[in-house]
Amino acid sequence: MTGHDENGDEGRRRSRRSTALKVAGVTLAGALVLGIAAAGWAYWHLNSNIKSVDINSALGDDRPPRALTTPSPSGTVAASPLPTGSLNILVLGSDSRSGRENQELGGGSSEGARSDTAMVVHLDAGRTRATVVSIPRDTLVTRPSCPPASGGSSGGSTGVGYGAMFNSAYSVGGAVCAVKTVESITGIRMDHYVEIDFTGFAKLVDALGGVTVTTDEDIEDDDSHLKLKAGTHDLDGVQALALARTRHGIGDGSDLGRIGLQQKLVKALLERISSTNLLSEPTRLYSVTDAITGSLTTDTGLDSLTELMRLGESLRGLSSSQVKTVTMPVVTAPSDPNRVVAEEPPASELWASLR
């Protein structure tokens, strides 16, 4: 009978433990490297999604003054380095990008760019309240002469346009002319510019799991292909986009009815985002972020994932109930019953209140 070698057994057990620890260590290190690489690729992908236009360089100093930095209403200095001052952002909904997906959703070609949705988003100091002012696309304005976008593909030198439709600014001069036109009629400097296209909006709604919207009347619009009974509806991305484009199936068929639907959608999106814990669902968070960044054109001050995240984080205390939606006061244009002009003095008083 062979004697038992306890020292040898112990040595073999130590060797196996050492080997197992090495394998576990190599596996963990490999997973960590892959995780970092994946995170790095995801950040690069999302960051590279964003397109931008250098509006500040194009417009130079011929603009309204920047808003004064106002302390938080509490009068205390926030511990967070996040921005808290007031901010004005021009948000455009555009069908300007060509491509199969956009075409299937009714988007125009790149040569026929339009901005059917225009909103001035004013964030109060402290970022706890916001006012969203819609500008009807059919408003007749004096469109200023616009310079080309510096380094951008959109924009071009344009002459002054008298009695021009508001949305023609984007058509003839891109983002730069849209911003300059808004600044000329409001007297307010746009701190940032954000443009979202058809495809991206639909994908964003789908990534969030849809939106819930209540309509006050039946909607049947052959142009947007939307049919809804009055009441509350859970809409997917294509349906939400159709609602945003609907104008002929409601009210008098003018752009004012469509603006009301678009404002409902803005609040519905805010409610869905605030009720969804994206941080606990990494896959959905990535889908939402990919949908947003893949559809955006911004000014150069917001053209990175880091800056967009800082802006989003600064709005974490903003709920839909704290967002006021209004439309620039307008009346029927004397020269054309199918067009409107700013109603004075209410329109000027509205812009003055934001300034």
C-alpha positions as CSV (number, residue, x, y, z in Angstrom):
1,M,0.0,0.0,0.0
2,T,1.5,3.3,-1.2
3,G,1.9,6.1,1.5
4,H,-0.2,9.3,1.1
5,D,1.9,12.4,0.1
6,E,0.0,15.2,1.8
7,N,2.6,17.8,0.8
8,G,2.2,16.8,-2.8
9,D,-1.6,16.9,-2.7
10,E,-1.4,20.4,-1.2
11,G,1.0,21.5,-3.8
12,R,-1.2,20.3,-6.6
13,R,-4.3,22.0,-5.0
14,R,-2.3,25.3,-4.8
15,S,-1.3,24.9,-8.4
16,R,-4.9,24.4,-9.5
17,R,-6.1,27.4,-7.5
18,S,-3.3,29.5,-8.9
19,T,-4.2,28.4,-12.5
20,A,-7.9,29.1,-11.8
21,L,-7.1,32.5,-10.5
22,K,-4.9,33.3,-13.5
23,V,-7.7,32.1,-15.9
24,A,-10.2,34.2,-13.9
25,G,-7.9,37.2,-14.0
26,V,-7.2,36.9,-17.7
27,T,-11.0,36.4,-18.4
28,L,-11.9,39.5,-16.2
29,A,-9.2,41.6,-17.8
30,G,-10.3,40.5,-21.3
31,A,-14.0,41.3,-20.4
32,L,-12.9,44.7,-19.0
33,V,-10.9,45.5,-22.2
34,L,-13.8,44.4,-24.4
35,G,-16.2,46.5,-22.2
36,I,-14.0,49.5,-22.5
37,A,-13.6,49.0,-26.2
38,A,-17.3,48.6,-26.7
39,A,-18.0,51.7,-24.6
40,G,-15.4,53.6,-26.5
41,W,-16.9,52.5,-29.8
42,A,-20.4,53.4,-28.7
43,Y,-19.3,56.9,-27.6
44,W,-17.4,57.4,-30.9
45,H,-20.4,56.2,-32.9
46,L,-22.9,58.4,-31.1
47,N,-20.6,61.4,-31.2
48,S,-19.9,61.0,-34.9
49,N,-23.7,60.8,-35.6
50,I,-24.1,64.5,-34.8
51,K,-23.9,66.9,-37.7
52,S,-23.2,70.6,-37.0
53,V,-23.2,74.1,-38.6
54,D,-20.9,76.9,-37.4
55,I,-23.6,79.5,-37.0
56,N,-21.6,81.8,-34.7
57,S,-18.8,82.2,-37.3
58,A,-21.2,82.7,-40.1
59,L,-23.3,85.4,-38.3
60,G,-20.4,87.1,-36.5
61,D,-21.4,90.1,-34.2
62,D,-24.4,91.2,-36.2
63,R,-26.8,89.6,-33.7
64,P,-28.8,90.5,-30.6
65,P,-26.7,90.5,-27.4
66,R,-26.4,87.4,-25.3
67,A,-28.7,87.1,-22.3
68,L,-27.1,88.2,-19.0
69,T,-26.2,85.2,-16.8
70,T,-28.8,85.1,-14.0
71,P,-28.2,83.3,-10.7
72,S,-30.5,80.5,-9.6
73,P,-33.8,81.8,-8.1
74,S,-32.7,80.4,-4.8
75,G,-29.8,82.7,-4.7
76,T,-27.5,79.9,-3.8
77,V,-24.5,78.6,-5.7
78,A,-25.1,75.1,-7.0
79,A,-22.6,72.5,-6.1
80,S,-22.9,71.0,-9.6
81,P,-20.9,72.6,-12.4
82,L,-23.9,72.1,-14.7
83,P,-25.1,75.3,-16.4
84,T,-28.1,77.0,-14.8
85,G,-28.4,80.3,-16.7
86,S,-31.3,81.1,-19.0
87,L,-31.0,79.8,-22.5
88,N,-32.7,80.2,-25.9
89,I,-32.7,77.4,-28.4
90,L,-34.2,77.4,-31.9
91,V,-35.6,73.9,-32.6
92,L,-36.5,73.0,-36.2
93,G,-38.3,69.9,-37.4
94,S,-37.1,69.3,-41.0
95,D,-37.6,67.0,-43.8
96,S,-34.4,68.2,-45.5
97,R,-32.5,65.0,-45.6
98,S,-32.9,62.7,-48.6
99,G,-32.7,59.0,-48.3
100,R,-34.9,55.9,-48.6
101,E,-36.2,56.1,-44.9
102,N,-37.0,59.8,-45.1
103,Q,-38.7,59.4,-48.4
104,E,-40.9,56.6,-47.1
105,L,-42.0,58.8,-44.3
106,G,-42.8,61.7,-46.6
107,G,-39.6,63.6,-46.3
108,G,-38.6,66.0,-49.1
109,S,-35.4,65.9,-51.1
110,S,-32.3,67.8,-50.0
111,E,-32.9,70.2,-52.8
112,G,-36.4,71.0,-51.5
113,A,-35.6,71.5,-47.8
114,R,-38.3,72.7,-45.6
115,S,-38.7,73.5,-41.9
116,D,-42.3,72.8,-41.1
117,T,-41.8,73.0,-37.4
118,A,-40.1,76.0,-35.7
119,M,-40.0,76.4,-31.9
120,V,-38.1,78.9,-29.8
121,V,-37.4,77.1,-26.5
122,H,-36.7,79.5,-23.6
123,L,-35.2,77.9,-20.5
124,D,-35.5,80.0,-17.4
125,A,-32.5,80.6,-15.0
126,G,-32.4,77.6,-12.7
127,R,-33.7,75.3,-15.5
128,T,-36.9,74.6,-13.6
129,R,-39.3,76.2,-16.1
130,A,-39.5,76.5,-19.9
131,T,-41.5,78.3,-22.5
132,V,-41.9,76.9,-26.0
133,V,-43.0,79.4,-28.6
134,S,-44.1,78.0,-32.0
135,I,-43.7,80.2,-35.0
136,P,-46.2,79.4,-37.8
137,R,-44.5,78.4,-41.0
138,D,-47.0,80.5,-43.1
139,T,-46.1,83.7,-41.3
140,L,-45.0,86.5,-43.7
141,V,-41.8,88.2,-42.6
142,T,-39.0,90.3,-43.9
143,R,-36.3,87.7,-44.4
144,P,-32.8,89.3,-43.8
145,S,-29.9,88.9,-46.1
146,C,-28.0,85.8,-44.9
147,P,-24.4,84.8,-45.2
148,P,-23.3,81.2,-46.1
149,A,-22.6,78.7,-43.3
150,S,-18.9,78.6,-42.5
151,G,-17.7,75.1,-43.3
152,G,-21.2,73.7,-43.6
153,S,-23.1,72.3,-46.5
154,S,-26.3,74.2,-45.9
155,G,-26.8,77.9,-46.3
156,G,-25.8,80.4,-49.0
157,S,-25.7,84.1,-49.6
158,T,-29.2,85.5,-49.9
159,G,-30.8,88.8,-50.5
160,V,-33.5,90.4,-48.4
161,G,-36.9,88.9,-48.9
162,Y,-39.9,91.2,-48.3
163,G,-43.2,89.5,-47.5
164,A,-41.5,86.1,-47.6
165,M,-42.9,83.0,-45.8
166,F,-41.1,82.3,-42.6
167,N,-40.0,78.8,-43.5
168,S,-38.4,80.0,-46.8
169,A,-35.4,81.2,-44.7
170,Y,-34.4,77.6,-44.2
171,S,-35.2,76.7,-47.8
172,V,-32.9,79.3,-49.3
173,G,-30.2,79.7,-46.6
174,G,-30.3,76.6,-44.3
175,A,-29.7,76.8,-40.6
176,V,-27.8,80.1,-40.6
177,C,-30.6,81.9,-42.4
178,A,-33.2,80.3,-40.2
179,V,-31.4,81.5,-37.0
180,K,-30.8,85.0,-38.4
181,T,-34.5,85.3,-39.4
182,V,-35.7,84.2,-36.0
183,E,-33.3,86.7,-34.3
184,S,-34.5,89.5,-36.6
185,I,-38.2,89.0,-35.8
186,T,-37.8,88.3,-32.1
187,G,-34.8,90.4,-31.0
188,I,-33.6,87.4,-29.1
189,R,-30.2,85.8,-29.6
190,M,-30.5,82.0,-30.2
191,D,-27.8,80.5,-27.9
192,H,-28.1,77.1,-29.7
193,Y,-29.7,75.5,-32.8
194,V,-31.1,72.0,-32.9
195,E,-32.6,70.4,-36.0
196,I,-34.3,67.0,-36.1
197,D,-35.4,65.1,-39.2
198,F,-38.4,62.9,-40.0
199,T,-36.6,59.5,-39.6
200,G,-34.9,60.4,-36.4
201,F,-38.2,61.7,-34.7
202,A,-40.0,58.4,-35.6
203,K,-37.1,56.3,-34.3
204,L,-36.9,58.3,-31.1
205,V,-40.6,57.7,-30.3
206,D,-40.2,54.0,-31.0
207,A,-37.0,53.8,-28.9
208,L,-39.0,55.3,-26.0
209,G,-41.8,52.8,-26.4
210,G,-44.2,55.2,-28.0
211,V,-46.1,58.3,-26.7
212,T,-49.6,58.8,-25.3
213,V,-51.5,61.7,-26.8
214,T,-55.1,62.9,-26.3
215,T,-56.9,64.4,-29.3
216,D,-59.9,66.6,-28.9
217,E,-61.5,65.8,-32.3
218,D,-61.5,63.1,-34.9
219,I,-58.6,63.3,-37.3
220,E,-58.6,62.1,-40.9
221,D,-55.8,63.5,-43.1
222,D,-55.1,61.9,-46.4
223,D,-51.9,63.8,-46.8
224,S,-50.3,62.5,-43.5
225,H,-52.2,59.2,-43.8
226,L,-53.5,59.6,-40.2
227,K,-56.9,58.5,-39.0
228,L,-57.7,58.8,-35.3
229,K,-60.9,59.1,-33.3
230,A,-61.1,61.7,-30.6
231,G,-59.7,60.4,-27.4
232,T,-56.4,59.1,-25.9
233,H,-54.1,57.1,-28.1
234,D,-50.7,55.3,-27.7
235,L,-48.8,56.2,-30.8
236,D,-45.7,54.5,-32.4
237,G,-43.1,56.5,-34.2
238,V,-44.8,56.6,-37.6
239,Q,-48.1,57.5,-36.1
240,A,-46.5,60.3,-34.0
241,L,-44.8,61.7,-37.0
242,A,-48.1,61.6,-39.0
243,L,-49.7,63.5,-36.1
244,A,-46.9,66.1,-36.2
245,R,-47.4,66.6,-39.9
246,T,-51.3,66.7,-39.8
247,R,-53.0,70.0,-40.8
248,H,-55.7,69.3,-43.3
249,G,-57.6,66.8,-41.1
250,I,-58.3,69.2,-38.2
251,G,-59.8,72.7,-37.6
252,D,-59.7,74.9,-40.7
253,G,-56.8,73.0,-42.2
254,S,-54.3,75.8,-41.4
255,D,-50.8,75.5,-39.9
256,L,-52.2,76.7,-36.5
257,G,-54.1,73.4,-36.0
258,R,-50.9,71.5,-36.7
259,I,-49.0,73.6,-34.2
260,G,-51.4,72.6,-31.4
261,L,-50.8,68.9,-32.2
262,Q,-47.0,69.4,-32.2
263,Q,-47.2,71.1,-28.8
264,K,-49.1,68.1,-27.5
265,L,-46.4,65.8,-28.8
266,V,-43.6,67.9,-27.1
267,K,-45.3,67.4,-23.7
268,A,-46.0,63.7,-24.4
269,L,-42.3,63.1,-25.2
270,L,-41.3,64.9,-22.0
271,E,-43.7,62.8,-20.0
272,R,-42.4,59.6,-21.5
273,I,-38.8,60.5,-21.0
274,S,-39.3,61.5,-17.4
275,S,-41.3,58.3,-16.6
276,T,-38.7,56.0,-18.2
277,N,-35.6,55.1,-16.1
278,L,-33.2,55.0,-19.0
279,L,-30.1,54.6,-16.8
280,S,-31.4,51.2,-15.6
281,E,-31.9,50.0,-19.2
282,P,-28.6,50.4,-21.0
283,T,-30.0,48.8,-24.3
284,R,-32.9,51.3,-24.4
285,L,-30.6,54.2,-23.4
286,Y,-28.3,53.4,-26.3
287,S,-31.3,53.1,-28.7
288,V,-32.7,56.4,-27.6
289,T,-29.3,58.2,-27.7
290,D,-28.6,56.6,-31.1
291,A,-32.0,57.8,-32.4
292,I,-31.5,61.3,-31.1
293,T,-27.9,61.8,-32.3
294,G,-28.5,60.1,-35.6
295,S,-31.1,62.7,-36.5
296,L,-29.6,65.9,-35.2
297,T,-27.9,68.9,-36.8
298,T,-26.8,71.4,-34.2
299,D,-24.6,74.5,-33.8
300,T,-21.0,73.8,-33.0
301,G,-21.7,74.5,-29.3
302,L,-23.8,71.4,-29.0
303,D,-22.1,69.1,-31.5
304,S,-20.7,66.6,-29.1
305,L,-22.2,63.9,-26.9
306,T,-20.6,65.5,-23.9
307,E,-22.3,68.8,-24.5
308,L,-25.7,67.3,-25.2
309,M,-25.4,65.2,-22.0
310,R,-24.6,68.3,-20.0
311,L,-27.6,70.1,-21.4
312,G,-29.8,67.1,-20.7
313,E,-28.5,66.7,-17.2
314,S,-29.1,70.4,-16.5
315,L,-32.8,69.8,-17.4
316,R,-33.3,66.8,-15.1
317,G,-35.6,68.7,-12.8
318,L,-37.8,69.9,-15.6
319,S,-41.2,68.2,-15.9
320,S,-43.9,68.6,-18.6
321,S,-46.1,70.5,-16.2
322,Q,-43.4,73.1,-16.0
323,V,-43.3,73.6,-19.7
324,K,-45.6,76.3,-21.2
325,T,-46.4,76.0,-24.9
326,V,-47.7,79.1,-26.8
327,T,-47.9,80.2,-30.4
328,M,-46.7,83.6,-31.6
329,P,-49.8,85.8,-31.9
330,V,-50.8,86.1,-35.6
331,V,-53.6,87.5,-37.7
332,T,-54.6,86.9,-41.3
333,A,-52.3,88.6,-43.7
334,P,-54.1,91.5,-45.5
335,S,-52.3,90.5,-48.8
336,D,-53.2,86.8,-48.7
337,P,-56.0,85.0,-46.8
338,N,-53.9,81.9,-46.8
339,R,-51.0,83.5,-44.9
340,V,-50.6,85.2,-41.5
341,V,-48.6,88.1,-40.1
342,A,-47.5,88.8,-36.5
343,E,-50.2,90.4,-34.4
344,E,-49.0,93.6,-32.9
345,P,-48.4,94.5,-30.1
346,P,-49.0,91.0,-28.6
347,A,-46.2,89.4,-30.6
348,S,-43.6,92.0,-29.6
349,E,-44.8,91.8,-26.0
350,L,-44.3,88.0,-26.0
351,W,-40.7,88.3,-27.3
352,A,-40.0,91.1,-24.8
353,S,-41.1,88.9,-21.9
354,L,-38.6,86.3,-22.9
355,R,-35.8,88.8,-23.3
